[in-house]
């Protein structure tokens, strides 16, 4: 019996990088497999489109590679929402294999007194806002004094976005209106509270070194001794030293102060956040602020459409949930850069092939989805029409201007090109 006879029909829920990498690896390792990648938005590429900072177009360019995944055996079906249009049970009845790659959309809370005060913004919400995610709403007001909690790459992104001057966003896809909101006030001081030492911090040294290019920003250490104890060969400490020891601008627009080895213990305020109490060793400091931004990781949001009971009790790092049901991406492990996602997808594709080799496909796939559901979806050609319209409408200095409203995306996706009309 040939592999053509036994290749399964696979549904991937979530067309972000993890979902696309999974589809890519399945087709690479098992060319006869049929993959349908579903997404709640009319657009694919998830985190690459709406999570990667708008001034990091080099990273976003992975989209070009992933676009080649979609063909007549790997379909994109956008604007279909798990839990509203379809259930997991519907998908499992229609497909031989279902892979959940829905990610994590909630910002992890600080877990300290006062962490529910107005004026506290999660990095996930902040990033979706600056990337024009349709469900993100308006960018929250960021005041003159910011306390940023976190020391990973997302925190580095936020420091950079809050500190850049308007002309430094040339070549990005940051919407001019969003830039206006970012710079309407603009922080004069950002206190960055990092629990770990520089050596153990989560930032990539390249991301830290990039901060040195911010011409109008001054960088300081709350405690210069954190570098004195670091080994000279440590790349993170070296990157931090490169940033804080460079010559500062004569009249900085923004001052960034790093507090390493520090833990927030309370957010102080009456009607909104006014200060953060921070413990460093045996000492406690109060940092005045009017905005707190948290960059401490993600979790499942309360309104996620995924039934949490399906994976709540699964072993950490386990991609198998039930026969024919798997998970990957941040739903599998709540951290992971693109290389890790790619490696995880490669391993998952190999496992799916091992688990399903020799089995006849028993389910019909996409044709089993009711017409009234499929009729409102967007295929890959529809996404390409959205993409072309965004690039064509880019303002000077930008590479695209994203369409923010789902209805507007749907109208573009369903526009029939003039050359195809007889």
N, C-alpha and C positions, 0 to 999 in steps of 0.2 A: 504494500500500500504506500503510495507516495505521500510526501509531506504536504502536497497541495490538497490532499483529501482531508488532512487532519488539522491544518492550521486553524486556530480559533478566531472567533470574532470578538474583538476587545473594545470595551468602552473605557476611555480615560476621562475622569471627571475633573476638570481643571486644565486649561490650556496655557498655563504659565510655563516657566522654564522646566520645572520637574515633569509636568505632563508631556511637554513636547520632547524632552530628552528621552522619556520612556517610550513614546511612540517611535522616535528615531531609532532607539536601540532594538525595539521589537522588530522593526522592519529590517534592520541590519542583520540581526541574528536569525530571523525567521521571515524571509522575504515574502512568503505567501500569506502572512497574517493580515487581517483586515482590522484597521484601527479607526475608531471614531472618537475625536477629542471634543468634549462638550465644555462650554463655558457659560457662566451666567451673564457675561457682558457680550455685546456684539463684536468685540475685538479679542483676538488671541494675545498671548505672551505675558499676561498677568504682571508678575513682579518686575519683569524687564521694562514694561511700559509704564507701570504705575508705582513701582517701588524704588527702582534705581534713580538716583538723583538726576535732575534734568540737565545738569552740566557735565554728566559722565556719559557722553555719547559713545565713547569707545566701548563701554560695557553694554550699552543698549544695542550696539551693532551686532550682538549675538543674534538678534532678531533676524538678520539677513540669513544666517546659517539655518536657523530653525524654520524659516519660511519654506526652505526646500524640502522639508519633511512632508508637506501636504501635497497629495496627488490623488489619483483615482482609487488608491487603496488606503490612504490615510486622509480622512475627511475632518474638516472643522465644522462644528455645529455650535454657533454662538447664539446668545440671547435665550438660553434655556436654563432655568433655575432649578437646581435640585431641591426638592421639598415643596416647590410651588407648581412647576410644570410636570415634573417627574419625581418619583421616589426611587430610592436605591433598589427597592424590590422590583419596580418596573424595569430598571436597567438590568438587574440580574436575571430577570425572565427573558429579556431580549438578547443578551450577550452572554457568550461563554465565560468571559473574564471581565471583571470590573476592577479598575484601578482608581483609587481615590487620591487625587492630587490637588485637593482644594485649599491647601495652605492654612495659615492661622491669621485671622483678621483682627483679633483683639489685642490691645496693648496691655501688657502685664502691669498691674498696679504696684505702687511702692510698698503697700502693706504696713504703713505707719500712720499714726494719728494725723488727721488733716489731709489725707491723700485724696479726698473727694471734693475738695474745695474748687470753686471756679478759678480759672487761671492756670490749671494744670492740664497740659496737652501731651498726649502720647505721641511718640515718634512715628508710629504707623499712621495715625490720623494726619499728622503734620506732613509726612511724605506724600500721602495720597492727595492732600490738598495742593501741594506745589506741583504735582503731576497731573492735576485736572481729572482725577477719578470722578466718574459721574455721581457716585454716592457720597463723596467726601464733604460736600458743602463748601462754604466759604472758609478761607484760611483764617484761623484764629488770630486775633490781634496779639502781636508780640511786642512787649514793652521795652523800656530802656534798660532794665536790669533783668537778666535771665539767669536762672539756675538750671543747668543741664545735668541730669543724672545719668551716667553711663559712660563707658570708655571704649566701646567697640566701634566698628566702622560706621554704623548708623550715626553715632554721636559725632564722628568726624565729618560726616556729610552735613549734619545740622550746623556745626560750627562754621563750615565753609559757606553754606547757603545764607546764614544770618550775617556773615561778615563781608561777603563780596559786595563790591560797588556795582552799579548798573552796567557799566561798560565791560565788566568782567564776565558777563553772561552771554557774550557774543558766541554764536555757534551752538547754543543750547536749545532746548524746546520749552523753556520757561515762558509761560504766557505773560505778555506785558502787563495785564491786569494783576496777575499774581505778584509780579515784581513790584508793582506799585504798592501793594499791601505789605510786602516784605520791607520795603524801604520807607513807608509812610512815617514810621517812627524809627524803627531800627535800633537794635540794642547797642548801648554804649559799653556795657560790660556783660560778659558771659562767664559765670563761675561754673566750671566743669567738675562735678563730684564723681570720683572714680573709686570704687571700693578697693581695687587691687593696687599693687605697686606697678610702676611702669613695665618692669620685666614680665609681669604676669597679666598685663592688660590684654584686652581682646582686639585692639586695633591692629590692622596691617601696617607695618612700617611705611609702606608706600603712601598709604592714606594720611598718616601723620605728616610725612615730609611734604605732601602737597599743600599743607597749610602754610608753609613758608613762602608760597607764592602770593599770599594775600598782602598786597602792598600797603593797605591802610589799616592793618591789624597788628596790635602789639600782643605778645604772648609772655606770660609769667608763670612761675611756679609759686604756689602758696608756701611750699617748703622746699628750698633749693637742695636740702639734704637728700631728697629722694634720688637724685642723680649721683650724688657723691658715693653712695653705697652700691651703685649698679656696676656690674662688670663691663669693661670696655668693649667686650665682644658681643654684648647683648644688642640685637638690632633694634628693638623697640626703644630702649633707653637712648641709643645713638640717634634715632629719628627724632625723639623728643628733644634731645639736646640741640640738634640741628635747628629745630623750630624756635626754642626759647632763647638760644644764644645768638641768633642772627641779629643784625642791627635793626632796632625798632624804628618805625616812622617817627618823624619829629612831632607830628600832630595826629596821633592815631584816631581813626573814627570809631574803632572798637577795641576794647582790651579783653583778652581771654586769659583767665586765671585757672590753672589746673590744680585741683586738690586731690592728690593721690593718697591711697590708704585711708580714705574717708567714707563715712557711711551716713546717709540721711536718717535722722531719727524722728523728725516731726516737721510737718508743714504748718506754719503759723499764719493765722489770718482769721478775720471775722466773716466778711462777705466774699473774700477771695484770697488767694495766696499772697502773702506779704513778705514772707521770709521762710527760709529752711534752716532748721537746726541740724548741724552736722557734727558728728563725733569723729575725731582723729586721734587714735590712741586713747589717752585718758582725758584729752581736752575736748571741749565742746565750743563750737563757733556758730554764730547766727549770721547767715548770709541774707541780706535784704534782697528782695526781688519783687517784680510785678508779674512775672511769668515763670512757670516751672515746666520744663520739657523733660519727659522721661524717655530714656532709650535703653531699657533694661530687658528687652525681649518681648515675645508675643505669646498669646494663648488663644484658645478658641473663644470667639465672641459669643455672648449670650444668645444672639439672634442668628447664629450660624444655622444653616439648613441641614447640616449633616447630623444624623442621629448619633449622639455621642456614645451611646451604649455599644455601638459597633466596634469602637476601638479604645474605650476608656480603660478596659482591663487588659489590653494587650501588653505583652512584655515590651519594655523599652527597646527600640532598635529592631523590633519584629515587623516585617512587612506583610506577613500572611495574617489575615484576619479570620477568614472562613474559606471553605472550598470555593474557588473561583473569585475570591474577593481579596484585594491587596491594597496597601497604601504606600505612598512615597512622598518625597518632598518634606516640607515643614510639618505636615501631618504625621509623618513618620518620625522625624527628629526636628525639634523646634529651632535648630540652627543649621547653617550650611550655606557656603558660598557656591557659586556656579560650578566649579570643578567637583565639589562634593556631590552636588545634585546630579551631575553627569555620571559620576562613578556609581552612585546609588541606583540610577536608572539602568546602568549596564548590568549590575548585579540582579536587579529585579527582573529584567527581561530574560536573563539566563534562568532564573528560577521559574518564571512562568513557562518557559519552553520545557524545562525538566518536568514540571508538574502536569503539563497538558500534551506532551508528545505521545502520539499513538491513540489519541481520543478523537473521534469524529466530532466536528462542530454540530452541536445539537440545537442551537438557537439561531433565529433568523437575522439578528443584528438590527441595523437602523430601520429596515422596512417594517419592523414590528412597532415602531413608535407611532402613535396616532397622528393622522394627517393634521388635525387641528393644532397639535403641538409643533410639528415640523414646519407648518405653514408660516409661523411667525419667527423662524430662526434665520440666522445669517450664515452663509457658507463662506469659503475662503475667497471666492471672487468678490463677494459683497464686502469683506474686509479690505480687499485691495482697492475698492472704490473709495472707502473711507480714508484709507492711507493716502491715496492720490489727492483727495480733496484737502486733507490736512497739510500736505507738503505744498500744494499750490497756494494755500491761503497764508503761508508763513509771513510774518511781519519782518521788516529789515533786521538782520542780525540773528534771526532764528531759523532753524531748519524745518520746523513745522509749527502749526498752531492746532492743538488738539481740539476735537469736538467734544464738548463737555456733557451734552444731553443725549440720553439714549434714543429719544425719538428722532433727534436730528441724525444720529448715526444710522438708524434704521432707514430713514428717508434716503440717505446717500447710498446705503448698501443695496437698496432695491431699485435705484435709478438704472434704467436700461441704457447702455451706451448708444449714442446716436448711430454709430457705424453698424450696430447690430440690428437696427430697425429697417425692415425691407420697405 
